């Protein structure tokens, strides 16, 4: 791993020789799609193929997409029956012609130089994937932790930071803060009909690259709290049918890759996340609350023999093992502790942190 301070790759217009295919999945986002499309069409990198998939929208999204195609020859629209983001992206990947591939969610938007900078960095560093930081756009504020640097990851180093869920270099599951060399994706597909489709797609992509360049500057604007967004949907049946199986598949994949160390680290975050899901569910008034809590408890208790190793991995916080032991003794006691932390301890820590920053 090499940190590149004040890294600003430069790309001249005459160097825009490769076509970048941008895939945009759109479903019932009439209020957002124009902003998204304007940001993509307005990229300083002009050699683009823009494939918009209208995934069976029932509002005016499809008509807007057709208007964009009529205005810009680079825009191609696929109208299809609703099948979810994975199916929409797969439909687009079957038609792409570019040497590089990027993804944008239709309710988000991107900065003007996003693909010019990411492409320039990939060419300059001979990288297979470029990743950029992203802004988290809330309804009342925007969080941007950009830093004037980049990081060059060799081999599976990017995979390691991804599995460790690093906040310093947030690679994350999402495909939309990345630019891929097309060859990397030729053997990959999104799991049709599934939510959380990025989990395995990103894991497999990062496992087979020679080099990745991470740009610690936010070029992507991700809406955190849009009503109706899959990512903002609370615990539901899909958590059990799609998300948890994807995490288990990720463990099996990392083990098969010969990276048991990463499989253990991933399981640490997986079981830690299950505890969080249990506590979140306990505080809702969901009619399925009792059945969901029972299901989470069953899953948590299934692999207790592994917890010593998993919670003792290199990335683990010892406090999390204590929380797990408390849960195994008393799920109700664990929930009481979570409520106490949320009500008293976390606000107090935030207050102290604020005072120290003055």
C-alpha positions as CSV (number, residue, x, y, z in Angstrom):
1,X,0.0,0.0,0.0
2,X,1.3,3.4,-1.0
3,X,-0.2,6.7,0.1
4,X,0.0,9.5,-2.5
5,X,-0.3,12.9,-0.9
6,X,-1.9,15.7,-2.9
7,X,-2.5,13.4,-5.8
8,X,-4.3,15.2,-8.7
9,X,-4.1,13.1,-11.9
10,X,-4.5,15.3,-15.0
11,X,-6.3,14.3,-18.2
12,X,-6.3,16.3,-21.4
13,X,-9.3,16.1,-23.7
14,X,-7.3,14.4,-26.5
15,X,-6.5,11.6,-24.0
16,X,-10.2,10.6,-23.7
17,X,-9.7,7.7,-26.0
18,X,-11.5,5.0,-24.2
19,X,-15.3,4.8,-23.9
20,X,-16.6,4.6,-20.4
21,X,-20.0,2.9,-20.1
22,X,-22.2,4.4,-17.3
23,X,-25.0,2.1,-16.1
24,X,-28.0,3.9,-14.4
25,X,-30.8,1.9,-12.8
26,X,-34.0,3.9,-12.5
27,X,-37.3,2.9,-10.8
28,X,-40.0,5.4,-9.9
29,X,-37.5,8.3,-9.3
30,X,-39.2,11.0,-11.4
31,X,-38.2,13.6,-8.9
32,X,-34.5,12.7,-9.0
33,X,-33.6,11.3,-12.4
34,X,-33.1,14.7,-14.1
35,X,-30.5,15.8,-11.6
36,X,-28.7,12.5,-11.9
37,X,-28.8,12.5,-15.7
38,X,-27.6,16.1,-15.9
39,X,-24.7,15.3,-13.7
40,X,-23.7,12.3,-15.9
41,X,-24.3,14.0,-19.2
42,X,-22.3,17.0,-17.9
43,X,-19.1,15.0,-17.1
44,X,-15.8,16.6,-18.2
45,X,-15.0,13.2,-19.6
46,X,-17.1,13.3,-22.8
47,X,-16.4,9.8,-24.4
48,X,-19.3,8.2,-22.5
49,X,-21.9,5.5,-23.3
50,X,-24.8,6.1,-20.9
51,X,-27.2,3.2,-20.5
52,X,-30.3,4.0,-18.4
53,X,-32.5,1.1,-17.4
54,X,-36.1,2.0,-16.7
55,X,-36.9,-0.9,-14.4
56,X,-40.7,-1.0,-14.9
57,X,-41.4,2.5,-13.5
58,X,-45.0,3.4,-13.0
59,X,-44.4,7.2,-12.7
60,X,-42.9,9.5,-15.3
61,X,-39.3,8.1,-15.0
62,X,-39.5,6.2,-18.3
63,X,-40.7,9.2,-20.3
64,X,-37.9,11.4,-18.8
65,X,-35.3,8.8,-19.8
66,X,-36.6,8.8,-23.4
67,X,-36.4,12.6,-23.4
68,X,-32.7,12.4,-22.4
69,X,-32.0,9.9,-25.1
70,X,-33.6,12.2,-27.7
71,X,-31.4,15.1,-26.5
72,X,-28.1,13.2,-26.2
73,X,-26.9,10.5,-28.6
74,X,-24.8,9.0,-25.9
75,X,-27.9,8.0,-23.9
76,X,-29.5,4.6,-24.5
77,X,-32.6,3.5,-22.7
78,X,-33.7,0.0,-21.8
79,X,-37.4,-0.3,-20.8
80,X,-38.1,-3.6,-18.9
81,X,-40.4,-5.2,-16.5
82,X,-39.6,-4.5,-12.9
83,X,-37.0,-6.9,-11.5
84,X,-34.9,-4.9,-9.1
85,X,-31.5,-3.2,-9.3
86,X,-29.6,-6.4,-9.9
87,X,-31.7,-7.4,-12.8
88,X,-31.5,-3.9,-14.2
89,X,-27.8,-3.7,-14.0
90,X,-27.4,-7.2,-15.6
91,X,-29.6,-6.0,-18.5
92,X,-27.3,-3.1,-19.1
93,X,-24.1,-5.1,-18.8
94,X,-25.3,-7.3,-21.7
95,X,-25.2,-4.3,-23.9
96,X,-22.2,-2.2,-22.8
97,X,-19.5,-1.4,-25.4
98,X,-17.1,0.6,-23.2
99,X,-13.6,-0.4,-22.0
100,X,-14.4,0.9,-18.6
101,X,-17.6,0.6,-16.6
102,X,-19.2,2.7,-13.9
103,X,-22.5,2.6,-12.0
104,X,-24.7,5.5,-10.8
105,X,-28.0,5.1,-8.8
106,X,-30.7,7.2,-10.5
107,X,-31.6,9.1,-7.3
108,X,-28.0,10.2,-6.6
109,X,-25.7,12.5,-8.6
110,X,-22.0,12.9,-9.3
111,X,-19.5,15.7,-9.6
112,X,-18.4,17.0,-13.0
113,X,-14.9,15.5,-12.9
114,X,-15.6,12.2,-11.3
115,X,-14.9,9.9,-14.2
116,X,-12.2,12.1,-15.7
117,X,-10.2,11.9,-12.5
118,X,-10.9,8.2,-11.9
119,X,-10.0,7.2,-15.4
120,X,-6.8,9.3,-15.3
121,X,-5.8,7.7,-12.0
122,X,-6.4,4.2,-13.4
123,X,-4.4,4.9,-16.6
124,X,-1.5,6.6,-14.6
125,X,-1.3,3.9,-12.0
126,X,-2.2,0.9,-14.3
127,X,-5.1,0.0,-12.0
128,X,-8.0,-2.4,-12.6
129,X,-10.4,-0.5,-10.3
130,X,-10.6,3.1,-9.1
131,X,-12.6,3.9,-5.9
132,X,-13.5,7.4,-4.7
133,X,-14.9,8.7,-1.4
134,X,-18.5,9.8,-1.4
135,X,-20.6,12.4,0.3
136,X,-23.5,11.3,2.5
137,X,-26.4,13.6,1.7
138,X,-28.9,13.9,4.5
139,X,-32.1,15.9,4.4
140,X,-30.7,18.7,6.6
141,X,-26.9,18.4,6.1
142,X,-24.1,16.8,4.0
143,X,-21.2,14.9,5.4
144,X,-17.9,15.1,3.4
145,X,-14.7,13.7,4.9
146,X,-12.5,14.2,1.8
147,X,-8.8,14.4,2.2
148,X,-6.2,15.5,-0.3
149,X,-4.6,12.2,-1.0
150,X,-4.9,8.8,-2.8
151,X,-3.9,5.3,-1.9
152,X,-2.5,2.7,-4.2
153,X,-3.4,-0.9,-3.2
154,X,-1.6,-3.9,-4.6
155,X,-3.0,-7.4,-5.0
156,X,-5.6,-8.1,-2.4
157,X,-4.8,-5.1,-0.2
158,X,-8.0,-3.3,-1.3
159,X,-10.0,-6.5,-0.5
160,X,-8.5,-6.5,3.0
161,X,-9.5,-2.9,3.7
162,X,-12.9,-3.6,2.3
163,X,-13.5,-6.6,4.5
164,X,-12.2,-4.6,7.5
165,X,-14.9,-2.0,6.7
166,X,-12.3,0.7,7.0
167,X,-13.6,4.2,7.7
168,X,-10.2,5.6,6.8
169,X,-10.6,4.3,3.2
170,X,-14.3,3.5,2.8
171,X,-14.4,1.2,-0.2
172,X,-17.7,-0.3,0.8
173,X,-20.1,-2.7,-0.9
174,X,-21.6,-0.2,-3.3
175,X,-20.6,-0.4,-7.0
176,X,-21.4,3.3,-7.6
177,X,-18.2,4.8,-6.1
178,X,-16.0,2.7,-8.4
179,X,-14.8,2.6,-12.0
180,X,-13.9,-0.9,-13.4
181,X,-11.8,-2.1,-16.2
182,X,-14.3,-4.0,-18.2
183,X,-12.3,-7.2,-18.2
184,X,-12.7,-7.5,-14.4
185,X,-16.5,-7.7,-14.8
186,X,-16.8,-10.2,-17.7
187,X,-17.3,-13.2,-15.5
188,X,-19.5,-11.4,-12.9
189,X,-23.2,-10.9,-12.7
190,X,-25.5,-9.5,-10.1
191,X,-27.7,-12.0,-8.3
192,X,-31.1,-11.6,-10.1
193,X,-34.1,-10.7,-8.0
194,X,-32.0,-10.1,-4.8
195,X,-31.5,-7.0,-2.7
196,X,-28.0,-6.3,-1.3
197,X,-26.7,-7.4,-4.7
198,X,-23.4,-5.4,-4.3
199,X,-22.1,-7.5,-1.5
200,X,-20.8,-10.5,-3.5
201,X,-20.3,-8.5,-6.7
202,X,-17.8,-6.2,-5.0
203,X,-16.1,-9.0,-3.0
204,X,-15.4,-11.0,-6.2
205,X,-14.3,-8.0,-8.2
206,X,-11.8,-6.9,-5.5
207,X,-10.5,-10.5,-5.1
208,X,-9.1,-10.8,-8.7
209,X,-7.4,-7.5,-9.4
210,X,-3.7,-6.6,-9.5
211,X,-4.0,-3.0,-8.5
212,X,-6.6,-0.6,-7.1
213,X,-6.3,3.2,-6.7
214,X,-8.4,4.8,-4.0
215,X,-9.1,8.6,-4.4
216,X,-9.8,10.1,-1.0
217,X,-11.9,12.9,-2.5
218,X,-15.7,12.7,-2.7
219,X,-17.0,12.8,-6.2
220,X,-20.2,10.9,-5.6
221,X,-23.3,12.3,-3.8
222,X,-25.2,9.5,-2.0
223,X,-28.7,10.3,-0.7
224,X,-29.0,8.7,2.8
225,X,-32.6,9.2,3.7
226,X,-34.8,9.1,0.5
227,X,-38.2,7.7,1.3
228,X,-38.7,4.4,-0.7
229,X,-35.0,3.7,-1.1
230,X,-34.1,0.0,-0.6
231,X,-31.1,1.1,1.5
232,X,-33.4,3.0,3.8
233,X,-35.8,0.1,4.3
234,X,-35.8,-1.1,7.9
235,X,-35.4,-4.7,8.9
236,X,-37.7,-6.8,6.8
237,X,-38.1,-10.3,5.3
238,X,-35.4,-9.4,2.7
239,X,-32.9,-9.2,5.5
240,X,-33.3,-12.9,6.0
241,X,-33.8,-14.0,2.4
242,X,-31.2,-11.8,0.7
243,X,-28.8,-9.9,3.1
244,X,-27.9,-12.6,5.6
245,X,-27.4,-15.3,2.9
246,X,-25.1,-12.8,1.0
247,X,-23.0,-12.3,4.1
248,X,-22.7,-16.1,4.5
249,X,-21.8,-16.5,0.9
250,X,-19.1,-13.9,1.4
251,X,-17.6,-15.9,4.3
252,X,-17.6,-19.0,2.1
253,X,-16.0,-17.2,-0.8
254,X,-13.2,-15.7,1.3
255,X,-12.5,-19.1,2.9
256,X,-12.4,-20.7,-0.5
257,X,-10.0,-18.0,-1.6
258,X,-7.6,-19.2,1.0
259,X,-8.1,-16.1,3.2
260,X,-9.5,-17.5,6.4
261,X,-8.1,-14.4,8.1
262,X,-10.4,-12.3,6.1
263,X,-13.3,-14.7,6.5
264,X,-12.9,-14.4,10.3
265,X,-12.8,-10.6,10.1
266,X,-15.9,-10.6,7.9
267,X,-17.7,-12.8,10.4
268,X,-16.8,-10.5,13.2
269,X,-18.6,-7.6,11.5
270,X,-21.4,-10.0,10.5
271,X,-22.2,-11.1,14.0
272,X,-21.7,-7.6,15.3
273,X,-24.2,-6.5,12.7
274,X,-26.7,-9.2,13.8
275,X,-26.6,-7.9,17.4
276,X,-27.4,-4.4,16.1
277,X,-30.3,-5.8,14.0
278,X,-31.7,-7.5,17.1
279,X,-31.5,-4.3,19.1
280,X,-33.0,-2.2,16.3
281,X,-35.9,-4.6,15.9
282,X,-36.6,-4.7,19.6
283,X,-37.2,-0.9,19.5
284,X,-39.7,-1.0,16.6
285,X,-43.5,-1.5,16.6
286,X,-43.2,-3.8,13.5
287,X,-46.0,-6.5,13.5
288,X,-43.3,-9.0,12.6
289,X,-41.1,-7.9,15.5
290,X,-41.4,-11.0,17.6
291,X,-40.7,-13.4,14.7
292,X,-37.8,-11.3,13.5
293,X,-36.2,-11.2,17.0
294,X,-36.6,-15.0,17.3
295,X,-35.0,-15.5,13.9
296,X,-32.0,-13.2,14.8
297,X,-31.5,-15.0,18.1
298,X,-31.5,-18.4,16.4
299,X,-28.9,-17.3,13.9
300,X,-26.7,-15.7,16.5
301,X,-26.8,-18.9,18.7
302,X,-26.0,-21.2,15.7
303,X,-22.2,-20.7,15.7
304,X,-21.3,-19.9,19.2
305,X,-18.3,-22.2,19.0
306,X,-16.6,-19.9,16.5
307,X,-17.0,-16.7,18.6
308,X,-13.7,-17.0,20.5
309,X,-11.8,-17.0,17.2
310,X,-14.0,-14.5,15.4
311,X,-14.2,-11.9,18.2
312,X,-10.4,-12.4,18.7
313,X,-9.5,-11.6,15.1
314,X,-7.2,-8.7,14.2
315,X,-10.0,-6.2,13.6
316,X,-12.1,-7.0,16.6
317,X,-12.9,-4.6,19.5
318,X,-12.9,-6.6,22.8
319,X,-15.9,-4.7,23.9
320,X,-18.0,-6.4,21.2
321,X,-17.2,-9.8,22.6
322,X,-18.5,-8.7,26.0
323,X,-21.7,-7.5,24.3
324,X,-22.1,-10.9,22.6
325,X,-21.5,-12.8,25.8
326,X,-24.1,-10.5,27.5
327,X,-26.6,-11.3,24.7
328,X,-26.0,-15.0,25.0
329,X,-26.8,-14.8,28.7
330,X,-29.7,-12.4,28.4
331,X,-31.0,-10.9,25.1
332,X,-33.2,-8.5,27.2
333,X,-30.2,-7.5,29.3
334,X,-28.3,-6.7,26.1
335,X,-31.1,-4.6,24.8
336,X,-31.2,-2.6,28.1
337,X,-27.5,-1.9,27.7
338,X,-27.9,-0.7,24.1
339,X,-30.7,1.7,25.2
340,X,-28.5,3.0,28.0
341,X,-25.7,3.6,25.6
342,X,-27.9,5.4,23.2
343,X,-29.5,7.5,25.8
344,X,-26.6,8.4,28.0
345,X,-23.1,7.2,27.0
346,X,-23.0,8.1,23.3
347,X,-24.4,11.6,23.8
348,X,-21.9,12.2,26.7
349,X,-19.0,11.0,24.5
350,X,-20.1,13.3,21.7
351,X,-20.4,16.2,24.1
352,X,-16.9,15.6,25.5
353,X,-15.5,15.3,22.0
354,X,-17.0,18.6,21.1
355,X,-15.5,20.3,24.1
356,X,-12.1,19.0,23.3
357,X,-12.3,20.3,19.7
358,X,-12.9,23.8,20.9
